[in-house]
Amino acid sequence: MSETFPSPIPGPDLAALRREMGVTQLALATRMGVHRITLNGWERAHTVDPLRAARYRRALREIVDEATGATVA
């Protein structure tokens, strides 16, 4: 049986998503419990591993949902 794993995501794609959603690096880093410099490194990286990218997107979604009053699913 062959297993497939998610592909790494380009860091600049994550940064573009964050900017599009109007969230600062500091706000996202604080939500994730990492230093802003760490987050900046991920966003500048050629690729970000899928687990880290999923954590990044989840925190980003939580911030946006809170700001808009939406419920986090």
N, C-alpha and C positions, 0 to 999 in steps of 0.2 A: 504494500500500500504506500503510495507516494504522498508525502505531506507537503503542503505549500505554505510558505510563510509570507507575511506582508513584506513588500519592498521598502527599502529605506526611502525617506522623503527628503527632497532638497531643502536645506535650511532657509534659503531665500523665499521659498514658497510659503513656509510657515510665517515668516516675517511679513510678507505681503498680505496674508490672511489677517494677521493681527492688526496691521495698519488699516486695512479695509474695514475692520470692525470697530476702529477708533479706540483701541486699548493700548495703553503705554506699556513699554517693557517693564517698568517698575511695578505697575499694577499686576501684570501677569506673573512676574517673578515672585512677588509677595504672595499671591494666591497659590503658587506652586511650591512655595517654601524653599526657593533657591535664590541665589544672589543675582542681581540684574546682569552682572558681567557673565555669569554662567549662561543665562538666557541669551545674551548677545552672542556668545560663542556658538550656541546651537543654531541661531538664526544665520550666522555667517558660514556655518559648516557646509561642505559639499553635500553631505547627506546626514540625516538624523535617523537613528534607529526607530523602528515602528512603535515600540513601547513608549519611548520618550515623546514621539510625535503625538501619540494617542493621549498621553497625559497632558501635553501642551494644549491640544484641541479641547479636551474636556474642561480644563481650567478656563480657557478662553470662552467657551460656551457658557460656563457658570457665571462669569463676569457679565457677559452680554445679557443673559437671562435675568440676572438681578437688576441690571440697569433698566431693562424694558418691562420688568414686572412679570415676565413669563415664568412658568414653573419649569424646573429642571426635571427632565424625564429620566 
